[in-house]
Amino acid sequence: MSERTNLEILQSVFDSMGDADAVVAHYTDDYVMELPYAHPDKPDRTEGKEAVRQRLVGAFKVFRFTLHITEVYPCTDPDLLIAEYTSQGEVIPTGRRYSNRYIGLWRFRDGKVCFTREYLNPEAAKAALEPVSD
């Protein structure tokens, strides 16, 4: 796949945020998602399209946001994209604003995403999840 096509796939994934079925339609059956800094006490890895779908269903009940690509870095491997992006949205239970910055390594195979390693600031999510005090 060319970088252009993979970038279009990534944009389609981001455009689908909020709908777990639409997001995972872009993933291979053996898709792997890694979030090394999501939980400070341990790295986070989810394997398999269905396991990721279930995780997203839960996440989308809590977080509503959009993702915007801010930078893409060319790679010598045509099936790898490194991208920076931001999120803007809210945490549904608290009504708090949620925004974060990410760097993601996105691997593609046969026109689908097969692997993601995403680095984000877990403190931004933690702050948005804190209950609103009266």
C-alpha positions as CSV (number, residue, x, y, z in Angstrom):
1,M,0.0,0.0,0.0
2,S,1.2,3.5,-0.7
3,E,1.5,6.1,2.1
4,R,-1.3,8.1,0.5
5,T,-3.7,5.1,0.7
6,N,-2.7,4.3,4.2
7,L,-3.2,7.9,5.2
8,E,-6.7,7.8,3.7
9,I,-7.4,4.7,5.7
10,L,-6.2,6.4,8.9
11,Q,-8.4,9.4,8.2
12,S,-11.4,7.1,7.7
13,V,-10.7,5.5,11.1
14,F,-10.6,8.9,12.7
15,D,-13.8,10.0,10.9
16,S,-15.5,6.9,12.3
17,M,-14.7,7.7,16.0
18,G,-17.8,7.2,18.1
19,D,-19.0,4.1,16.2
20,A,-17.0,1.0,17.3
21,D,-18.3,-1.1,14.4
22,A,-17.3,1.6,11.8
23,V,-13.8,1.9,13.4
24,V,-13.0,-1.8,13.5
25,A,-14.3,-2.2,9.9
26,H,-10.9,-0.7,9.0
27,Y,-9.0,-3.3,11.1
28,T,-7.7,-6.8,10.3
29,D,-9.1,-9.7,12.4
30,D,-5.7,-10.0,14.2
31,Y,-5.4,-6.3,14.9
32,V,-3.4,-5.3,18.0
33,M,-3.7,-2.1,19.9
34,E,-1.0,-1.0,22.3
35,L,-1.3,2.0,24.7
36,P,2.0,2.0,26.6
37,Y,1.2,5.0,28.8
38,A,-2.6,4.7,29.2
39,H,-2.1,3.1,32.6
40,P,1.0,4.2,34.5
41,D,1.2,1.0,36.4
42,K,1.3,-1.3,33.3
43,P,1.4,-1.3,29.5
44,D,-1.9,-1.9,27.9
45,R,-2.3,-4.3,24.9
46,T,-5.6,-5.6,23.4
47,E,-5.4,-8.3,20.7
48,G,-8.0,-9.2,18.1
49,K,-10.6,-7.1,16.3
50,E,-13.5,-8.3,18.4
51,A,-11.7,-7.6,21.7
52,V,-10.9,-4.1,20.5
53,R,-14.5,-3.5,19.3
54,Q,-15.8,-4.4,22.8
55,R,-13.3,-2.1,24.4
56,L,-14.3,0.8,22.0
57,V,-18.0,0.2,22.8
58,G,-17.2,0.9,26.4
59,A,-14.9,3.8,25.7
60,F,-17.4,5.5,23.5
61,K,-20.0,5.4,26.3
62,V,-17.5,7.6,28.3
63,F,-15.6,9.6,25.7
64,R,-17.1,11.6,22.8
65,F,-14.4,13.2,20.7
66,T,-12.9,13.9,17.3
67,L,-9.3,13.3,16.2
68,H,-7.4,15.6,13.9
69,I,-4.1,14.7,12.3
70,T,-1.5,17.4,12.7
71,E,1.6,15.8,11.3
72,V,2.5,12.7,9.4
73,Y,6.1,11.4,9.2
74,P,7.3,9.5,6.1
75,C,8.7,6.0,6.8
76,T,10.9,3.8,4.6
77,D,8.4,1.0,5.4
78,P,5.4,1.7,3.1
79,D,3.1,-0.1,5.5
80,L,3.9,2.1,8.5
81,L,2.7,5.6,9.3
82,I,3.8,7.7,12.2
83,A,1.3,10.4,12.9
84,E,0.7,13.1,15.5
85,Y,-2.9,14.0,16.2
86,T,-5.1,15.8,18.7
87,S,-8.5,15.1,20.3
88,Q,-11.3,17.5,21.2
89,G,-14.4,16.4,22.9
90,E,-16.0,15.6,26.3
91,V,-16.3,13.0,28.9
92,I,-20.0,12.1,28.9
93,P,-20.5,11.3,32.6
94,T,-18.7,14.4,33.9
95,G,-19.4,16.8,31.1
96,R,-15.8,17.9,31.3
97,R,-13.9,18.9,28.2
98,Y,-11.4,16.4,27.0
99,S,-8.4,17.1,24.8
100,N,-5.2,15.3,24.3
101,R,-2.2,15.0,22.1
102,Y,-1.0,11.7,20.6
103,I,1.7,10.1,18.6
104,G,0.7,6.9,16.9
105,L,2.5,4.1,15.0
106,W,0.0,2.7,12.6
107,R,0.8,-0.5,10.6
108,F,-1.2,-1.6,7.6
109,R,-1.7,-4.9,5.7
110,D,-3.9,-5.5,2.7
111,G,-5.7,-2.2,2.9
112,K,-6.5,-2.4,6.7
113,V,-4.9,-1.4,9.9
114,C,-3.2,-4.4,11.6
115,F,-1.4,-2.7,14.5
116,T,-1.4,0.6,16.5
117,R,0.9,1.8,19.2
118,E,-0.5,5.0,20.6
119,Y,1.2,7.3,23.0
120,L,-1.0,9.8,24.9
121,N,-1.0,11.8,28.1
122,P,-2.9,9.7,30.6
123,E,-3.2,12.7,33.0
124,A,-5.4,14.5,30.6
125,A,-7.9,11.6,30.5
126,K,-7.7,11.2,34.3
127,A,-8.4,14.9,34.9
128,A,-11.4,14.8,32.5
129,L,-12.8,11.8,34.3
130,E,-12.7,13.4,37.8
131,P,-16.2,14.1,39.1
132,V,-17.3,17.7,39.0
133,S,-17.4,19.1,42.6
134,D,-20.4,21.1,43.7
